[in-house]
Amino acid sequence: MLETLSGVLTFLGYQVHLFSNPLEFLKITIQVAPAIIITDMRMPDMSGVELQAELLKRGRQVPIIFISGESTVPQTISAMKQGAIEFLTKPFEREQLMQAVVRGLKQDAIEMHTHLERMAIEESLKGLAPRERQVFDLLSVGFNNAEIMARMGISLDTAKQYKSEVMRKLGLRSLSQLIALKRGNATS
């Protein structure tokens, strides 16, 4: 099965890396994105669900497609709860697999793009002076210039200057962009 799937995916233009067991796979760092994992539920040393849980523990949620002929309902439920994108029961149609592969790669590409955007936002926010960051936080929850003046104990001109610097440094043209930026960076 491993060789057949590898051959089909390689023929279709995908880069494929084969591993004989999950412990061998866990020794490497996934350096390709977008990526997916296609794994059997029953393997030596570790089940597919245990592999999935270990990857989550390591902080990388790669879309996983499970293939199995002998899984239990609890295993299937656990895999899906942990974020599996598909669970194919042997025998399955090649088209089912290909649809899952495309969906998984799209999902991982979106996740990686979102992660890179978050990192860029965090880096931009580091470039703000402490008072500018305070103005950013106040603007992001809807404070106007007068409210910023009152909260920070500064003049209107100073409030406007901070606001202008925040917008310039973050490359924003409107308050709605600033608010959207703050929502996308909820961890700050």
Residue pairs with C-beta under 8 A, 6 or more apart in sequence:
1 40
1 67
1 90
2 18
5 38
5 97
6 16
6 18
8 94
8 97
9 16
9 101
10 16
12 98
14 101
15 32
19 25
21 43
21 44
21 45
21 46
22 39
22 43
22 45
22 46
22 48
22 50
22 51
22 54
23 45
23 46
25 37
25 51
26 51
26 54
26 55
30 60
30 62
33 108
33 109
33 112
34 104
34 105
34 106
34 107
34 108
34 109
34 112
35 62
35 63
35 105
35 108
36 62
36 63
36 64
36 65
36 85
36 101
36 104
36 105
36 108
37 51
37 55
37 62
37 63
37 64
37 65
38 64
38 65
38 67
38 97
38 101
39 48
39 51
39 64
39 65
39 66
39 67
40 48
40 66
40 67
40 68
41 47
41 48
41 49
41 66
41 67
41 68
41 70
41 71
41 75
41 79
42 48
42 68
42 70
42 71
43 51
46 54
47 75
48 64
48 66
48 68
48 75
48 79
49 75
49 78
49 79
49 82
52 64
52 79
52 82
52 83
52 84
53 82
55 61
55 62
55 64
56 82
56 83
61 83
61 111
62 108
63 83
63 84
63 85
63 103
63 104
63 105
63 107
63 108
64 79
64 83
64 84
64 85
64 104
65 84
65 85
65 86
65 87
65 88
65 97
65 100
65 101
65 104
66 76
66 79
66 84
66 86
66 87
66 88
67 88
67 90
67 92
68 75
68 87
68 88
68 89
68 90
69 89
69 90
71 87
71 89
76 87
79 87
80 87
85 100
85 103
85 104
85 107
86 96
86 100
86 103
86 104
88 96
88 97
88 100
117 184
118 184
118 185
118 187
121 181
121 184
121 185
121 188
122 185
122 188
124 169
124 170
124 171
125 133
125 136
125 170
125 185
125 188
127 169
128 136
128 165
128 166
128 169
128 170
129 165
131 152
131 162
132 162
132 165
132 166
132 169
134 152
135 148
135 152
135 159
135 162
135 163
135 166
136 166
136 170
136 178
136 182
137 182
138 147
138 148
138 151
138 152
139 148
139 163
139 166
139 175
139 178
139 179
140 178
140 179
140 181
140 182
141 182
142 179
143 151
145 156
145 159
145 160
145 163
146 156
148 154
148 159
148 162
148 163
149 155
149 156
149 158
149 159
152 159
154 162
166 172
166 178
167 173
167 178
170 178
170 181
172 178
172 181
182 188
